[in-house]
């Protein structure tokens, strides 16, 4: 069933004694806004968790296959699309970039039909075997912590070494030093947008939408790691418009969800240190608020 409504949503999640999203350009330290000290988590990190959850729930079978996954070779998936639409002869072309206009459009549709993340988040599939580009109906911002975070660094010791050469250098002591980075506690806020017009172009359906809400609510339950500590979805607030174009600006709706420290708390170390104020007064005509989590 096609989407007939625009959606805007607010996602709250927290981390305790873990690294929610390390920066590989900074020694895997938790990402931080250099000016404010607030923590950041990329949209890519959240989408990775959604992809993993969808793949886990549906066994990565069509129409819920995952395009961007670990160790994937993307052009092999593009070739599957050409075979699926009966255009395998075009794969034999000597051109560096294979595919004609009509073929590319059919291949793009095939990819949308079979891969959940393509029809949800979009994809650039124009390299090598050309399946075109898809602009996804679901878009996410970077997540930002409500308050500044402190990135802690911990030295750790492994009672083993990787090679005999290392063991010889240590005269059999066999120890390896390492480091872990954690955030003692942080409550993060992300904003999301869902376009009904783009959803109808990619085939993103009401069923896909329900799976997205389920994923955002439960993704951390199946993404456990010692490095990430304790992470959990603490709030998922969905503003539904009664039209495709929408009935109010997204920013004015997001401002109605206001997490803040409770009186007397200066150093937050748990979700209970925050209060979540939700303004449901004078809601714009044609907009309803659904609290999926929280």
Buried (B, 14 or more C-beta within 10 A) or exposed (E): EEBEBBBBBBBBBBBBBBBBBBBEEEEBBBBBBEEEEBBBBBBEBBBBBBBBBBBBBBEBEEBBBBBBBEEEEBBEBBBBBBEBBEBEEBEEEEEEEBBEEEBBBBBBBBBBBBBBBBBBBBBEBBEBBBBBEBEBBBBBBBBBBBBEBBBEEEEEEEEEBEEEEBBEEEEEEEEEEEEBBBBBBBBBBBBBBBBBEBBBBBBBBEEBBEBBBBBBBBBBEEBEEEEBBEBBBBBBBBBBBEEBEBBBEBEEBBEBBBBEBEEEBEEBEEBEBBEBEBEEEEBBEBBBBEEBBB
